[in-house]
Amino acid sequence: MVNESDEELPQFSDNYDANDSEQINKARKKAGRAKHDDLEIVKAIMELPTGRAWFYRLLGRCGTFTAPAYNTDHETNRAIGRQMIGHIIQEDIMKTSPENYWIMIKENGGIK
């Protein structure tokens, strides 16, 4: 899971002086607006049956609904990384559209 505090931190690609509290606050606000925009996009996609089907396939490809255990550490670690991305997406869906999340699951035959 993603820590709530991680979402408020500026992205690594942002340039700011980490010693300047005003620049840090501006970068945090910018990151917060970007996160808000991302969540609005997720919400809009989840309103459409085709959007829900796309997210369901994406979550499946990320291994969100499975245990990431493989024969080698490399394969397992790679699967864990993929699954973490799926969990971030799943968390965004649950924040914006919990009712549509369950509709998505039902429309696509449940969790496999």
WOVENNOR-V760093 format. One record per residue. N is the residue number from 1. PHI is phi in radians with two decimals (NA if undefined). Layout:
BEGIN
n:N phi:PHI
n:N phi:PHI
END
This chain:
BEGIN
n:1 phi:NA
n:2 phi:-1.59
n:3 phi:-1.26
n:4 phi:-0.97
n:5 phi:-1.21
n:6 phi:-1.13
n:7 phi:-1.20
n:8 phi:-1.57
n:9 phi:-1.39
n:10 phi:-1.10
n:11 phi:-1.29
n:12 phi:-1.09
n:13 phi:-1.33
n:14 phi:-1.31
n:15 phi:-1.79
n:16 phi:-2.76
n:17 phi:-1.53
n:18 phi:-1.18
n:19 phi:-1.64
n:20 phi:-1.83
n:21 phi:-1.09
n:22 phi:-1.15
n:23 phi:-1.17
n:24 phi:-1.11
n:25 phi:-1.09
n:26 phi:-1.12
n:27 phi:-1.14
n:28 phi:-1.13
n:29 phi:-1.10
n:30 phi:-1.09
n:31 phi:-1.13
n:32 phi:-1.13
n:33 phi:-1.13
n:34 phi:-1.11
n:35 phi:-1.11
n:36 phi:-1.03
n:37 phi:-1.08
n:38 phi:-1.03
n:39 phi:-1.16
n:40 phi:-1.13
n:41 phi:-1.14
n:42 phi:-1.02
n:43 phi:-1.05
n:44 phi:-1.14
n:45 phi:-1.12
n:46 phi:-1.22
n:47 phi:-1.31
n:48 phi:-1.76
n:49 phi:-1.00
n:50 phi:-1.18
n:51 phi:-1.19
n:52 phi:-1.12
n:53 phi:-1.12
n:54 phi:-1.13
n:55 phi:-1.08
n:56 phi:-1.06
n:57 phi:-1.11
n:58 phi:-1.10
n:59 phi:-1.07
n:60 phi:-1.13
n:61 phi:-1.14
n:62 phi:-1.39
n:63 phi:1.30
n:64 phi:-1.05
n:65 phi:-1.77
n:66 phi:-2.23
n:67 phi:-1.57
n:68 phi:-1.47
n:69 phi:-2.10
n:70 phi:-2.30
n:71 phi:-1.25
n:72 phi:-2.13
n:73 phi:-1.05
n:74 phi:-1.03
n:75 phi:-1.10
n:76 phi:-1.14
n:77 phi:-1.11
n:78 phi:-1.10
n:79 phi:-1.13
n:80 phi:-1.10
n:81 phi:-1.07
n:82 phi:-1.05
n:83 phi:-1.13
n:84 phi:-1.07
n:85 phi:-1.09
n:86 phi:-1.04
n:87 phi:-1.19
n:88 phi:-1.12
n:89 phi:-1.11
n:90 phi:-1.05
n:91 phi:-1.10
n:92 phi:-1.10
n:93 phi:-1.10
n:94 phi:-1.16
n:95 phi:-1.20
n:96 phi:-1.72
n:97 phi:-2.55
n:98 phi:-1.03
n:99 phi:-1.18
n:100 phi:-1.28
n:101 phi:-1.07
n:102 phi:-1.23
n:103 phi:-1.09
n:104 phi:-1.01
n:105 phi:-1.07
n:106 phi:-1.13
n:107 phi:-1.08
n:108 phi:-1.89
n:109 phi:1.49
n:110 phi:1.53
n:111 phi:-1.46
n:112 phi:-1.92
END
